[in-house]
Amino acid sequence: MRVFLTVGQVLERLPVSRATFFRTVKADPRFPAPHRIGRRTFYLAEEIDEYLTATRSEKGSPVAKAAVKHARHAIRQGRSPSRNFAKILASKGLLAGTKF
């Protein structure tokens, strides 16, 4: 079954601001194409998840930059970002010097 997400629901999955999301959509040709139903815009959940998996490990992608910023901020405040996510970032060298 195909699950469609609104822009707001996509933003809940992406660790970026609304402005960064729309810049990424415009600039990154790998970003999944939107599906328009009437005047509303939807994205397939499966395609968004695949994009996240592919780009989280890239140091230069807006998603990776925002994720690293979020994780570092949480660590500085003594909170733990999603432990699994933080370990993935650390294994890719994106959170150098951080212990979990």
N, CA, C and O atoms as CSV, one atom per row, in Angstrom:
chain,resi,resn,atom,element,x,y,z
A,1,MET,N,N,0.836,-1.171,0.000
A,1,MET,CA,C,0.000,0.000,0.000
A,1,MET,C,C,0.890,1.247,0.000
A,1,MET,O,O,1.893,1.308,0.711
A,2,ARG,N,N,0.515,2.215,-0.791
A,2,ARG,CA,C,1.279,3.454,-0.894
A,2,ARG,C,C,0.813,4.440,0.168
A,2,ARG,O,O,-0.374,4.748,0.279
A,3,VAL,N,N,1.769,4.923,0.940
A,3,VAL,CA,C,1.467,5.886,1.996
A,3,VAL,C,C,1.953,7.250,1.533
A,3,VAL,O,O,3.139,7.431,1.254
A,4,PHE,N,N,1.038,8.208,1.451
A,4,PHE,CA,C,1.377,9.562,1.055
A,4,PHE,C,C,1.552,10.428,2.296
A,4,PHE,O,O,0.799,10.319,3.264
A,5,LEU,N,N,2.566,11.294,2.244
A,5,LEU,CA,C,2.845,12.213,3.352
A,5,LEU,C,C,2.674,13.643,2.872
A,5,LEU,O,O,3.047,13.984,1.749
A,6,THR,N,N,2.109,14.470,3.731
A,6,THR,CA,C,2.045,15.893,3.436
A,6,THR,C,C,3.426,16.497,3.706
A,6,THR,O,O,4.301,15.831,4.260
A,7,VAL,N,N,3.612,17.735,3.321
A,7,VAL,CA,C,4.890,18.407,3.569
A,7,VAL,C,C,5.169,18.444,5.076
A,7,VAL,O,O,6.307,18.235,5.497
A,8,GLY,N,N,4.157,18.704,5.880
A,8,GLY,CA,C,4.333,18.732,7.333
A,8,GLY,C,C,4.792,17.393,7.880
A,8,GLY,O,O,5.640,17.345,8.772
A,9,GLN,N,N,4.244,16.307,7.356
A,9,GLN,CA,C,4.644,14.981,7.817
A,9,GLN,C,C,6.056,14.648,7.364
A,9,GLN,O,O,6.795,13.977,8.084
A,10,VAL,N,N,6.438,15.107,6.180
A,10,VAL,CA,C,7.809,14.889,5.709
A,10,VAL,C,C,8.782,15.645,6.619
A,10,VAL,O,O,9.850,15.136,6.958
A,11,LEU,N,N,8.398,16.866,7.010
A,11,LEU,CA,C,9.269,17.659,7.882
A,11,LEU,C,C,9.456,17.020,9.249
A,11,LEU,O,O,10.472,17.256,9.903
A,12,GLU,N,N,8.494,16.214,9.696
A,12,GLU,CA,C,8.657,15.496,10.963
A,12,GLU,C,C,9.729,14.427,10.846
A,12,GLU,O,O,10.367,14.082,11.841
A,13,ARG,N,N,9.937,13.900,9.651
A,13,ARG,CA,C,10.948,12.859,9.428
A,13,ARG,C,C,12.316,13.436,9.124
A,13,ARG,O,O,13.331,12.797,9.401
A,14,LEU,N,N,12.362,14.633,8.558
A,14,LEU,CA,C,13.623,15.260,8.191
A,14,LEU,C,C,14.071,16.225,9.284
A,14,LEU,O,O,13.256,16.990,9.798
A,15,PRO,N,N,15.329,16.202,9.640
A,15,PRO,CA,C,15.815,17.117,10.676
A,15,PRO,C,C,16.230,18.465,10.089
A,15,PRO,O,O,17.325,18.957,10.361
A,16,VAL,N,N,15.346,19.059,9.283
A,16,VAL,CA,C,15.658,20.342,8.654
A,16,VAL,C,C,14.472,21.292,8.800
A,16,VAL,O,O,13.350,20.869,9.080
A,17,SER,N,N,14.739,22.575,8.607
A,17,SER,CA,C,13.667,23.561,8.651
A,17,SER,C,C,12.856,23.498,7.358
A,17,SER,O,O,13.262,22.863,6.384
A,18,ARG,N,N,11.720,24.157,7.367
A,18,ARG,CA,C,10.857,24.195,6.190
A,18,ARG,C,C,11.588,24.840,4.999
A,18,ARG,O,O,11.491,24.361,3.870
A,19,ALA,N,N,12.314,25.924,5.265
A,19,ALA,CA,C,13.051,26.608,4.204
A,19,ALA,C,C,14.126,25.704,3.604
A,19,ALA,O,O,14.275,25.636,2.384
A,20,THR,N,N,14.877,25.007,4.465
A,20,THR,CA,C,15.916,24.095,3.984
A,20,THR,C,C,15.296,22.955,3.188
A,20,THR,O,O,15.865,22.506,2.193
A,21,PHE,N,N,14.133,22.490,3.625
A,21,PHE,CA,C,13.438,21.426,2.895
A,21,PHE,C,C,13.146,21.876,1.465
A,21,PHE,O,O,13.439,21.151,0.514
A,22,PHE,N,N,12.573,23.061,1.309
A,22,PHE,CA,C,12.220,23.520,-0.029
A,22,PHE,C,C,13.455,23.835,-0.873
A,22,PHE,O,O,13.424,23.664,-2.092
A,23,ARG,N,N,14.548,24.296,-0.241
A,23,ARG,CA,C,15.801,24.482,-0.979
A,23,ARG,C,C,16.332,23.144,-1.468
A,23,ARG,O,O,16.816,23.036,-2.595
A,24,THR,N,N,16.242,22.123,-0.616
A,24,THR,CA,C,16.710,20.792,-0.984
A,24,THR,C,C,15.883,20.227,-2.129
A,24,THR,O,O,16.435,19.652,-3.067
A,25,VAL,N,N,14.567,20.385,-2.062
A,25,VAL,CA,C,13.682,19.893,-3.121
A,25,VAL,C,C,14.069,20.524,-4.453
A,25,VAL,O,O,14.091,19.855,-5.486
A,26,LYS,N,N,14.371,21.809,-4.416
A,26,LYS,CA,C,14.690,22.537,-5.639
A,26,LYS,C,C,16.086,22.202,-6.163
A,26,LYS,O,O,16.286,22.099,-7.374
A,27,ALA,N,N,17.039,22.033,-5.269
A,27,ALA,CA,C,18.439,21.888,-5.666
A,27,ALA,C,C,18.913,20.456,-5.867
A,27,ALA,O,O,19.827,20.223,-6.659
A,28,ASP,N,N,18.327,19.502,-5.182
A,28,ASP,CA,C,18.816,18.119,-5.228
A,28,ASP,C,C,17.984,17.284,-6.194
A,28,ASP,O,O,16.825,16.983,-5.908
A,29,PRO,N,N,18.560,16.905,-7.335
A,29,PRO,CA,C,17.792,16.131,-8.316
A,29,PRO,C,C,17.417,14.726,-7.823
A,29,PRO,O,O,16.537,14.077,-8.387
A,30,ARG,N,N,18.098,14.266,-6.761
A,30,ARG,CA,C,17.768,12.931,-6.227
A,30,ARG,C,C,16.556,12.940,-5.316
A,30,ARG,O,O,16.015,11.882,-4.996
A,31,PHE,N,N,16.118,14.130,-4.891
A,31,PHE,CA,C,14.979,14.201,-3.980
A,31,PHE,C,C,13.733,13.688,-4.697
A,31,PHE,O,O,13.515,14.015,-5.864
A,32,PRO,N,N,12.914,12.890,-4.017
A,32,PRO,CA,C,11.722,12.317,-4.660
A,32,PRO,C,C,10.786,13.398,-5.204
A,32,PRO,O,O,10.580,14.442,-4.585
A,33,ALA,N,N,10.238,13.117,-6.358
A,33,ALA,CA,C,9.306,14.062,-6.988
A,33,ALA,C,C,7.993,14.095,-6.207
A,33,ALA,O,O,7.520,13.062,-5.732
A,34,PRO,N,N,7.414,15.272,-6.079
A,34,PRO,CA,C,6.132,15.373,-5.378
A,34,PRO,C,C,4.988,14.838,-6.231
A,34,PRO,O,O,5.073,14.801,-7.459
A,35,HIS,N,N,3.934,14.431,-5.567
A,35,HIS,CA,C,2.706,14.002,-6.237
A,35,HIS,C,C,1.657,15.046,-5.891
A,35,HIS,O,O,1.395,15.313,-4.719
A,36,ARG,N,N,1.078,15.615,-6.888
A,36,ARG,CA,C,0.074,16.655,-6.656
A,36,ARG,C,C,-1.314,16.061,-6.842
A,36,ARG,O,O,-1.623,15.443,-7.861
A,37,ILE,N,N,-2.132,16.268,-5.830
A,37,ILE,CA,C,-3.527,15.856,-5.878
A,37,ILE,C,C,-4.333,17.122,-5.619
A,37,ILE,O,O,-4.395,17.623,-4.496
A,38,GLY,N,N,-4.940,17.622,-6.673
A,38,GLY,CA,C,-5.612,18.912,-6.567
A,38,GLY,C,C,-4.565,19.979,-6.340
A,38,GLY,O,O,-3.594,20.075,-7.090
A,39,ARG,N,N,-4.756,20.771,-5.320
A,39,ARG,CA,C,-3.805,21.828,-4.984
A,39,ARG,C,C,-2.805,21.402,-3.920
A,39,ARG,O,O,-1.923,22.177,-3.551
A,40,ARG,N,N,-2.934,20.181,-3.428
A,40,ARG,CA,C,-2.070,19.708,-2.334
A,40,ARG,C,C,-0.889,18.928,-2.881
A,40,ARG,O,O,-0.964,18.326,-3.953
A,41,THR,N,N,0.190,18.948,-2.137
A,41,THR,CA,C,1.416,18.248,-2.518
A,41,THR,C,C,1.683,17.134,-1.527
A,41,THR,O,O,1.624,17.335,-0.314
A,42,PHE,N,N,1.978,15.957,-2.057
A,42,PHE,CA,C,2.266,14.792,-1.231
A,42,PHE,C,C,3.561,14.134,-1.711
A,42,PHE,O,O,3.972,14.286,-2.861
A,43,TYR,N,N,4.180,13.407,-0.802
A,43,TYR,CA,C,5.377,12.631,-1.118
A,43,TYR,C,C,5.131,11.203,-0.651
A,43,TYR,O,O,4.459,10.984,0.357
A,44,LEU,N,N,5.671,10.234,-1.379
A,44,LEU,CA,C,5.550,8.844,-0.965
A,44,LEU,C,C,6.495,8.584,0.203
A,44,LEU,O,O,7.677,8.921,0.141
A,45,ALA,N,N,5.972,7.987,1.258
A,45,ALA,CA,C,6.767,7.713,2.462
A,45,ALA,C,C,7.969,6.832,2.131
A,45,ALA,O,O,9.069,7.057,2.636
A,46,GLU,N,N,7.758,5.849,1.297
A,46,GLU,CA,C,8.829,4.919,0.923
A,46,GLU,C,C,9.974,5.665,0.232
A,46,GLU,O,O,11.144,5.402,0.511
A,47,GLU,N,N,9.644,6.581,-0.653
A,47,GLU,CA,C,10.674,7.338,-1.366
A,47,GLU,C,C,11.431,8.276,-0.427
A,47,GLU,O,O,12.644,8.437,-0.560
A,48,ILE,N,N,10.731,8.888,0.510
A,48,ILE,CA,C,11.382,9.774,1.485
A,48,ILE,C,C,12.340,8.973,2.356
A,48,ILE,O,O,13.460,9.415,2.613
A,49,ASP,N,N,11.908,7.793,2.814
A,49,ASP,CA,C,12.773,6.949,3.646
A,49,ASP,C,C,14.021,6.515,2.882
A,49,ASP,O,O,15.116,6.487,3.444
A,50,GLU,N,N,13.858,6.174,1.592
A,50,GLU,CA,C,15.007,5.780,0.774
A,50,GLU,C,C,15.974,6.954,0.613
A,50,GLU,O,O,17.190,6.776,0.680
A,51,TYR,N,N,15.432,8.145,0.401
A,51,TYR,CA,C,16.269,9.331,0.259
A,51,TYR,C,C,17.046,9.599,1.555
A,51,TYR,O,O,18.239,9.901,1.520
A,52,LEU,N,N,16.366,9.487,2.679
A,52,LEU,CA,C,17.032,9.706,3.968
A,52,LEU,C,C,18.160,8.715,4.174
A,52,LEU,O,O,19.254,9.090,4.596
A,53,THR,N,N,17.901,7.461,3.879
A,53,THR,CA,C,18.920,6.425,4.035
A,53,THR,C,C,20.123,6.717,3.151
A,53,THR,O,O,21.265,6.539,3.573
A,54,ALA,N,N,19.870,7.160,1.935
A,54,ALA,CA,C,20.955,7.422,0.992
A,54,ALA,C,C,21.754,8.668,1.338
A,54,ALA,O,O,22.961,8.705,1.099
A,55,THR,N,N,21.110,9.693,1.896
A,55,THR,CA,C,21.808,10.966,2.094
A,55,THR,C,C,22.322,11.203,3.508
A,55,THR,O,O,23.152,12.090,3.705
A,56,ARG,N,N,21.874,10.464,4.471
A,56,ARG,CA,C,22.339,10.710,5.849
A,56,ARG,C,C,23.834,10.510,5.990
A,56,ARG,O,O,24.471,11.147,6.830
A,57,SER,N,N,24.397,9.636,5.181
A,57,SER,CA,C,25.824,9.365,5.320
A,57,SER,C,C,26.690,10.327,4.511
A,57,SER,O,O,27.915,10.293,4.627
A,58,GLU,N,N,26.083,11.175,3.701
A,58,GLU,CA,C,26.849,12.133,2.902
A,58,GLU,C,C,27.112,13.388,3.716
A,58,GLU,O,O,26.177,14.022,4.204
A,59,LYS,N,N,28.353,13.742,3.862
A,59,LYS,CA,C,28.710,14.889,4.693
A,59,LYS,C,C,28.170,16.202,4.140
A,59,LYS,O,O,27.845,17.097,4.921
A,60,GLY,N,N,28.064,16.348,2.840
A,60,GLY,CA,C,27.667,17.614,2.248
A,60,GLY,C,C,26.177,17.822,2.080
A,60,GLY,O,O,25.754,18.919,1.716
A,61,SER,N,N,25.375,16.815,2.332
A,61,SER,CA,C,23.944,16.965,2.082
A,61,SER,C,C,23.292,17.815,3.173
A,61,SER,O,O,23.717,17.768,4.327
A,62,PRO,N,N,22.263,18.592,2.818
A,62,PRO,CA,C,21.584,19.416,3.821
A,62,PRO,C,C,20.991,18.585,4.952
A,62,PRO,O,O,20.967,19.024,6.102
A,63,VAL,N,N,20.514,17.392,4.631
A,63,VAL,CA,C,19.928,16.517,5.650
A,63,VAL,C,C,20.993,16.084,6.641
A,63,VAL,O,O,20.764,16.097,7.851
A,64,ALA,N,N,22.161,15.699,6.132
A,64,ALA,CA,C,23.242,15.266,7.019
A,64,ALA,C,C,23.746,16.416,7.877
A,64,ALA,O,O,24.007,16.235,9.067
A,65,LYS,N,N,23.884,17.607,7.279
A,65,LYS,CA,C,24.347,18.764,8.048
A,65,LYS,C,C,23.384,19.093,9.184
A,65,LYS,O,O,23.802,19.345,10.314
A,66,ALA,N,N,22.104,19.086,8.874
A,66,ALA,CA,C,21.110,19.407,9.900
A,66,ALA,C,C,21.063,18.322,10.966
A,66,ALA,O,O,20.897,18.624,12.148
A,67,ALA,N,N,21.207,17.070,10.565
A,67,ALA,CA,C,21.182,15.967,11.524
A,67,ALA,C,C,22.368,16.055,12.478
A,67,ALA,O,O,22.222,15.840,13.681
A,68,VAL,N,N,23.530,16.370,11.940
A,68,VAL,CA,C,24.720,16.501,12.771
A,68,VAL,C,C,24.546,17.675,13.729
A,68,VAL,O,O,24.877,17.564,14.910
A,69,LYS,N,N,24.029,18.799,13.232
A,69,LYS,CA,C,23.800,19.964,14.082
A,69,LYS,C,C,22.838,19.620,15.217
A,69,LYS,O,O,23.068,19.992,16.368
A,70,HIS,N,N,21.764,18.913,14.890
A,70,HIS,CA,C,20.776,18.511,15.897
A,70,HIS,C,C,21.407,17.584,16.933
A,70,HIS,O,O,21.202,17.759,18.134
A,71,ALA,N,N,22.167,16.610,16.472
A,71,ALA,CA,C,22.786,15.645,17.388
A,71,ALA,C,C,23.790,16.335,18.300
A,71,ALA,O,O,23.802,16.079,19.504
A,72,ARG,N,N,24.623,17.197,17.755
A,72,ARG,CA,C,25.616,17.904,18.571
A,72,ARG,C,C,24.945,18.803,19.605
A,72,ARG,O,O,25.382,18.878,20.753
A,73,HIS,N,N,23.879,19.483,19.185
A,73,HIS,CA,C,23.150,20.346,20.107
A,73,HIS,C,C,22.558,19.527,21.256
A,73,HIS,O,O,22.646,19.930,22.416
A,74,ALA,N,N,21.967,18.402,20.942
A,74,ALA,CA,C,21.379,17.547,21.976
A,74,ALA,C,C,22.459,17.035,22.927
A,74,ALA,O,O,22.248,16.980,24.139
A,75,ILE,N,N,23.602,16.664,22.382
A,75,ILE,CA,C,24.696,16.149,23.208
A,75,ILE,C,C,25.220,17.244,24.140
A,75,ILE,O,O,25.491,16.985,25.313
A,76,ARG,N,N,25.362,18.474,23.617
A,76,ARG,CA,C,25.823,19.589,24.450
A,76,ARG,C,C,24.874,19.871,25.604
A,76,ARG,O,O,25.305,20.297,26.676
A,77,GLN,N,N,23.585,19.636,25.390
A,77,GLN,CA,C,22.598,19.866,26.434
A,77,GLN,C,C,22.447,18.668,27.363
A,77,GLN,O,O,21.608,18.680,28.264
A,78,GLY,N,N,23.247,17.646,27.148
A,78,GLY,CA,C,23.189,16.476,28.007
A,78,GLY,C,C,22.077,15.504,27.645
A,78,GLY,O,O,21.815,14.551,28.379
A,79,ARG,N,N,21.424,15.744,26.515
A,79,ARG,CA,C,20.386,14.821,26.055
A,79,ARG,C,C,21.002,13.895,25.018
A,79,ARG,O,O,22.072,14.170,24.476
A,80,SER,N,N,20.337,12.835,24.761
A,80,SER,CA,C,20.803,11.923,23.739
A,80,SER,C,C,19.864,11.975,22.552
A,80,SER,O,O,18.661,11.758,22.700
A,81,PRO,N,N,20.406,12.264,21.363
A,81,PRO,CA,C,19.554,12.130,20.193
A,81,PRO,C,C,19.248,10.654,20.044
A,81,PRO,O,O,19.773,9.839,20.804
A,82,SER,N,N,18.443,10.302,19.119
A,82,SER,CA,C,18.166,8.887,18.902
A,82,SER,C,C,19.494,8.138,18.952
A,82,SER,O,O,20.386,8.398,18.144
A,83,ARG,N,N,19.627,7.212,19.894
A,83,ARG,CA,C,20.907,6.524,20.079
A,83,ARG,C,C,21.375,5.820,18.815
A,83,ARG,O,O,22.550,5.907,18.458
A,84,ASN,N,N,20.482,5.133,18.141
A,84,ASN,CA,C,20.876,4.426,16.923
A,84,ASN,C,C,21.339,5.405,15.859
A,84,ASN,O,O,22.332,5.170,15.172
A,85,PHE,N,N,20.610,6.506,15.729
A,85,PHE,CA,C,20.973,7.505,14.741
A,85,PHE,C,C,22.332,8.114,15.077
A,85,PHE,O,O,23.164,8.312,14.191
A,86,ALA,N,N,22.552,8.405,16.332
A,86,ALA,CA,C,23.829,8.981,16.747
A,86,ALA,C,C,24.975,8.010,16.475
A,86,ALA,O,O,26.053,8.432,16.056
A,87,LYS,N,N,24.760,6.738,16.705
A,87,LYS,CA,C,25.805,5.745,16.442
A,87,LYS,C,C,26.111,5.664,14.951
A,87,LYS,O,O,27.267,5.512,14.558
A,88,ILE,N,N,25.079,5.765,14.125
A,88,ILE,CA,C,25.288,5.743,12.673
A,88,ILE,C,C,26.123,6.947,12.259
A,88,ILE,O,O,27.074,6.817,11.487
A,89,LEU,N,N,25.760,8.130,12.780
A,89,LEU,CA,C,26.523,9.330,12.453
A,89,LEU,C,C,27.967,9.198,12.906
A,89,LEU,O,O,28.885,9.579,12.180
A,90,ALA,N,N,28.171,8.661,14.102
A,90,ALA,CA,C,29.523,8.493,14.627
A,90,ALA,C,C,30.324,7.514,13.774
A,90,ALA,O,O,31.510,7.733,13.527
A,91,SER,N,N,29.685,6.436,13.324
A,91,SER,CA,C,30.389,5.446,12.513
A,91,SER,C,C,30.803,6.015,11.158
A,91,SER,O,O,31.766,5.545,10.551
A,92,LYS,N,N,30.076,7.023,10.687
A,92,LYS,CA,C,30.414,7.656,9.406
A,92,LYS,C,C,31.423,8.787,9.594
A,92,LYS,O,O,31.839,9.420,8.623
A,93,GLY,N,N,31.813,9.038,10.841
A,93,GLY,CA,C,32.793,10.085,11.107
A,93,GLY,C,C,32.184,11.477,11.186
A,93,GLY,O,O,32.911,12.470,11.161
A,94,LEU,N,N,30.868,11.563,11.280
A,94,LEU,CA,C,30.221,12.865,11.301
A,94,LEU,C,C,30.147,13.468,12.698
A,94,LEU,O,O,29.916,14.668,12.844
A,95,LEU,N,N,30.340,12.654,13.716
A,95,LEU,CA,C,30.355,13.157,15.097
A,95,LEU,C,C,31.690,12.761,15.747
A,95,LEU,O,O,31.712,12.088,16.778
A,96,ALA,N,N,32.766,13.175,15.148
A,96,ALA,CA,C,34.069,12.794,15.623
A,96,ALA,C,C,34.295,13.251,17.060
A,96,ALA,O,O,33.994,14.392,17.411
A,97,GLY,N,N,34.816,12.373,17.869
A,97,GLY,CA,C,35.138,12.715,19.241
A,97,GLY,C,C,33.985,12.622,20.215
A,97,GLY,O,O,34.136,13.010,21.373
A,98,THR,N,N,32.853,12.130,19.793
A,98,THR,CA,C,31.693,12.019,20.672
A,98,THR,C,C,31.539,10.572,21.107
A,98,THR,O,O,31.588,9.663,20.278
A,99,LYS,N,N,31.353,10.356,22.399
A,99,LYS,CA,C,31.197,9.001,22.919
A,99,LYS,C,C,29.731,8.719,23.206
A,99,LYS,O,O,28.976,9.609,23.598
A,100,PHE,N,N,29.346,7.476,23.005
A,100,PHE,CA,C,27.961,7.048,23.269
A,100,PHE,C,C,27.944,5.860,24.181
A,100,PHE,O,O,26.872,5.356,24.518
